[in-house]
Amino acid sequence: MLTFIRENGRWLSAGFLLTFASSFGQTWFISLFSSEIKLEFGLTDGTWGSLYTLATLSSALMMFWLGSLVDRIPLVRFATAMTLLFAIAALGFSLSTSVVFLGFFIFLLRFCGQGMFSHIAMTAMGRWFHATRGKAVSIANLGHPAGEVVIPLIAVFAIATIGWNMAWMVVALLLLLAVAPALWWLLSDDRAPQSGKYDGLSSGTGGKHWTRAEAVRHWLLPALVPMLLTPGFITTVVFFHQAHIASVKGWSLMEMAPGYTFFASSTVGATFLMGWASDRFGADRLLPYILIPMGLGVLIIGFGTPVWNWYAVLTLCGLTQGASGAFWGVFLPVAYGTRYLGAIRSLATTVMVFSTAVGPGLTGMLIDGGITFPMQSFVMSAWCILFSFVGYLIMRRMARESEA
């Protein structure tokens, strides 16, 4: 592993930096500012969630239209442009004076952070690596848990000392003065898979490079949609409503903040395990097991009372989140090839972003209607168990077709 990292450090660092910097557009980060934003703009859980849903849905549609640009524009130019737009979004968010502007800049934050930064990182790993794709995806994905460990306590401290507006100005400066130059340098030297028999492209199932239209018409991708959307949906709503969960359970956000470390640690472990197992056994064989930890985790929200239950919830959800991120990074290029990987990944990313868009608004309205999040968690747990079984059926059909 150390030799692999040393030989490919430049490109792995680019993937890591992209996923780390995506933190500033992720729900868990934005939700840290929820109390201050709701107070300043006079929003309820339902209206704040609905605004967030509308902004994220818009970002999902934009991802669908523009995600394939990563197949046509050199990564160094595309990633740098997205970073500059990301910085503008953070600055605009800090200066918002109305709900309309607030929603617009949430849209940009979600499009750049959760959408494009993660999309560019995983597309690059899928294209750059072949035999060691699982390792590469796992290492690049470490930026997500690294951000979850490092950033929350700093953000909470910043909100308490300089206020939420100034905290977002600092984010804009970091993106502009640190992330953009670093990505420009790291991505200025492109990479092709290290093997003479590959020309930088590897085919998918059936020995072909699938277009997005072909993938949509085939049974597999539509069948995978529930598996695609579930981790993002549940992780998003758990983090988005953490202030509500704290009030229902009698916890404080400061008591809950160490839970990010548990989430990040389990994410790291699951990411590496999935990356290794995908290279060793094939990602499709692991599909039935991805959602089981998350199903158990959200179930604990319904029953748990001491604050340590929150740590257990995030640990179990982190297992699914880490496994899921590594799985899709490996599975999509294997199934569909790399020539049109950006377009295929943009569709998968759109589905995932769509799920994170629907979640806050739907669950927020249920909360406003008197159905607390712990009550909703029982339905989410049952959903995870159901689609674990569906994943088993998908695995069996894929095995039969590969033998035919």
Secondary structure by P-SEA (a helix, b strand, c coil): caaaaaacaaaaaaaaaaaaacccccccccccaaaaaaaaacccaaaaaaaaaaaaaaaaaaaaacccccccccaaaaaaaaaaaaaaaaaaaaacccaaaaaaaaaaaaaaacccaaaaaaaaaaaacccaaaaaaaaaaaaaaaaaaccaaaaaaaaacccaaaaaaaaaaaaaccaaaaaaaaaccccccccccccccccccccccccaaaaaaccccccccccccaaaaaaaaaaaaaaaaaaaaccccccccaaaaaaaaaaaaaaaaaaaaaacccccccccccaaaaaaaaaaaaccccaaaaaaaaaaaaaaaaaaaaaaaccccccccccaaaaaaaaaaaaaaaaaaaaaaaaaaaaaaccccccaaaaaaaaaaaaaaaaaaaaaaaaaaaac
